[in-house]
Amino acid sequence: MQTRQLGNSDLQITPIGIGAWAMGGGDWAFSWGQQEDGQSIAAIHTALDAGVNWIDTAAVYGLGHSEEVVGKAIAGRANRPYIFTKCSLVWNEKHEIGHSLKAESVRRELESSLRRLKVDAIDLYQIHWPDPEGEIEEGWQTLAQLQKDGKVRYIGMSNFNVAQMKRIANIAPITSLQPNYNIVTPDIEKDILPFCREQHIGVIVYSPMKSGLLTGKMTRERIAQLPPDDFRPRTASFKEPLLSRNLGLVEVLRGIGERHNHTPGEVAIAWTLRDPIITGAIVGMRSAEQAKQIVRAAEFRLSPDEILEIEAYLKANPVAA
């Protein structure tokens, strides 16, 4: 599997990485519902065996549980994958999630992540959200010091806008940005991607299949039957009037995929990778079967005509203001 250099780092990463959000399991605010750890570990092993070389998780996923699962999955492997995780979302004994980028809090989060993952250093440590915004300088300074201390190899951020990146760029170089990016949510194309291209910041995108909406397996009936602790039915893309437009988009992706023996989800992933500024896409995997299917997207690319076909559908079915 081909690799690309991530920003200013020496990390050579595969076009897709293992997303461990859903591996956090159920019973927390941004859950994807219940998830068996055995299936998560099998998915990780299958993807790694196929050549994928990085895993992206976060402390808050499952309130620590996702990192624990990742730690179990990578234990004892001869070729350990790169481990990317995040800080800034913290929780209390009542499982209420809050935000902090205070130095003491970030350091405490890092030590907890190292313990759960059972590693000596994090390959890429990221600020999950620029919140509280007034603390982003303190948070970034802390990450820079953790890098000097050898606790993390490289530092980046997720969900930052251009103005926020400019505010912290003089404190320490930005290795990467992790934004939300997919056919349904292409907002970063306007100013964030051009800024990253100009500044040579690596970009690893999350939700390339829009939280499963573009996989080809999501229907109105399935959405209605998702468990109460699954956050997705509460989001705009999974509700009308956008749902009909998005399900119509899936049929366009299905038609393209059938020409190449690929799924709509794989077409959606390939769409995000069409621009060289995107170093890699984070892809959620919940079973060995899903992993076997999804890794095929790593080398699949769309033709210019197929990209235009998708654009034509979007222009004919615009999102209402």
N, C-alpha and C positions, 0 to 999 in steps of 0.2 A: 504494500500500500504506500503510495507516495506521501511525502511529508513536506511541510512548509515551515519556515522560520517564523516564530511568533514574536513580532515586534522587535525590540532591541535585545531580546534574550538569545541564548543558545539552544532553546527548546525547539526541536523539530517535531511538529505535531501532525497527526493524520487529519484528513479533511473533516472527519466527524469524531466526536468524543462521546463518552458515556455520560448521560445526564442522570443524576441520582436523586432528583427532587422527589419523584413518586416513591422511591425506595425508603423514604422517611416513614411511610405507613400512614395510618389514619389517626383520627382524634386530635388534630391540631388545626389551627385557623386556615392554613392554605394547603390542606391535604388533598390528595388525589384518591382518597379512600384507602381501605385496608390493603396491605401488601405483604405477602409471605417473604421472609428473609431468604429462605432457600431459593425461591425463584429469582430474587434480586441477585444473589451471589452467582447463580447459574447464568444469568444474563451477562453479568460482568465477565465471567470466565469465558463465555462463548465469544463475546466481542473482542476480548484481549487475544484469544487464540486465533481470531481472524485477522489480527494485525492492528486493531485500534490501540493507541498508546497513551490515552489520557482520560481521566475521569474528573468530572466537575460536580462538586457537591457544595454544601453550605452548612454552617453550624445549625441554622434554624430549621433545616429540613427534618421534620419529625422531632424537632427540639433535641437534636443531637443524635437521633437514631440513624439517620442516613450515613453520617460519618462512621458510626460504629459498624454498620453493614459493610461499607467500603473497606474499613480496616480489616474485617474478617476475610473479605474477598481477596485482598492483595497479600495477605500474610503467607509467607513462604514461597511466593512466586519468584523464580529466578530472575526474570526481567520485569521489575516493578514498573508499572505505568507512571506517568506524571500525575501528580495529585494537585488539583486546583480546588480551593475552598474559599469561603468568604466570611467576613465579620460585619458587625454593626447592628444586626437584629438580635436582641436579647430577650429573655423571658424570665418570669418569676415563678414561684412555687404554685401559683394558680394557672400556669401556662398562658398568661397574658403576655403578648409580644410587644416590646417597645424598641426604641432606637437609642444607640449611644455610640459616639466616636471619641469619647474621652480616652486618654492614653491608658489609664488603669484598666478600663473596661476592655479595650482592644487587646491589651496584653493578656488579660484573664481569658478572653475568648480564644486567643491563639494557643495558650497552654492547654486548654480543654480540648481543642481540635487535635493537637498533637497527641494527646492521650487517647482520644477516641479512635484516631486513625492508626495509632501505633507506629508513627514515623518520627524521625528526628528533625525533619524540616519539611516545609510545604514548598512545592515547586512554584506555585503561583498563588499568592494571597491577595484577595480582592476586597475592597469596600463594597458591600452588597448594595446599599442605597445611600445617596448623599443626604442623609437625614440623621440628626438635625443638621441642617445646612450650615449653620454657624459653627459647626465643629469639624467641617471637612478638612480644614488645614491641620488641625490637631491630629485627626485620624491619619492623614497622609504622612505627617511627620513621624508618627508612631510606626507606621508600616515601613518607612524608610529606615528607621533605627533598627527595627526587627530584621530587616535585610542586612544591615551592617553587622548585626549580632549573629548572623548565620542561621536564624530561626526560619527564615523564608528565603527562597532563591530570587524570586522576582515579584513585583507588586503591580497591581492593576486595580481597576474599579468596574463596577456594573451600574448601569442606569444613570450615568452622569451625562449632562448636556455639555455643549461646547464651552459655555461661560464657566461652568464649574471645573472643567478640565484645565482651562487657562489659569484659573485661580491657584491651582496646586502644582502646575507643571514646573515652576521654578524651584520648588522644594526638593523634588526628586523626579527623575525621568519616569514616564508612564510606559510600562511594557504593553499593556493591553486594556481594551475596553470590552465589556460584555453587555451588549444591548439586546433588547427584544426586537426580533426582526423576522418577518415572514411575509408571504404574499398579502395577507390580510392587514398586516401592520407594518407598512414599509416606510414609516415616518423618518427614520434616520437617514434616508437617502438625501434629504434636503441639505442639511448642514453638518451632521455628525460624521458621516462617512467621508465627505471631502476633507474635513479637518483631520481625521485619522490618517487619511492618505498623505496629506501635506506634512504631518508630524511623524510619519512612520510608526504609528501606533497599531499594534496588532488588534484584530477584531475577531472575537469568538462570539457568535450569536446564539441566543437561547430562544426556545420555542419555535423552531423552524417549521413545525407542523401545527402551530397554533394550539398548543396544549391538547393535541390529539384530534382536533377538529378536521384537519386536512388528511388524515390517515386513509380515508375511504371507508372506515368502519363505523364512523359516527353517524347516527341517524336521529331523527326526532324522538323515536321510541327509545333508543338507547340513552339519550340525554335525559329523558323523563324518568328513566329507571336508575340513574346514577345515585349512589348512596347520599344521605344527608350531609356527610362530612366531606364530600367532594365539592371543592370550591367552584368548579368550572361552570355549572349551570347558572351561577349568579353573575357571570360576566356578560357583557353586551354582545360579544361575538356568538355566544351560544343561545341568544334569545332573538326573537323577532324585533325589528324587521331585518336585522343583519343575518339571521340564521338562514333564511331562504337563499339570500345572495351567496352566502358562504358554501352552502351545500351544492348550489349550482356550479360554483367554482370547482368543487371537488370532482364533479362530473367532467369538467374540462381537463383536469389533471388526470382523471382516469383514462380518458381517451388518448392522451399523450403517452401515458405509461403503458398502455396495452400494446403500443407499437414496438416497445422495447422490452416487454416482459417485466415491467416495473410497476409498483403500486402508486396510487396517488400521493401517498406520503413521501415516497422516494423522489417523486417529481417535485414536490414542495421543497424537500431538502436541496435538491439540485438547483432549484431556482435561487435559493439563498447563496449558493456557492458560485453563481455565474459571474460575480464580480471578484477579481483577484484581491481586492482589499479585504475580503472576508477570508481570514486565515482558516477558520474552522467553524463547524456548527455543532452545538450540543444537542444530542438526540436522546430522549428518554427511552429506556428499555426496561420492561418489567418481567421478561421471561427469556429463556434461551431461544424459544421459537421467534419471538420478536427480534432478538439480537441477530439471529441468522438472517432474517429478512432485511433488517435495517442496514447492516454493514454493506449490503450491495449498493447502497446509495453513495458510498465513499468515492467511487470512480465514475459514477454516472453523471453526464453533463447534457444539458439541453442544447438543441440547435437554435440559431438565431430565429428561425421561423416559428419554433415552438415557444420561444420567449414572447414573440409578437402575438401568438395565439392567445396566450394568457393575458397579455396587455389588452388585447381587443375585448376580451370578456370583462375585464375590470372597467374599461372605458364605457362599455355598454351598460354596466351595472354599477354606477358610482355609489359611494357611501353618502347618504344625505347629511348635510351640514347639521 
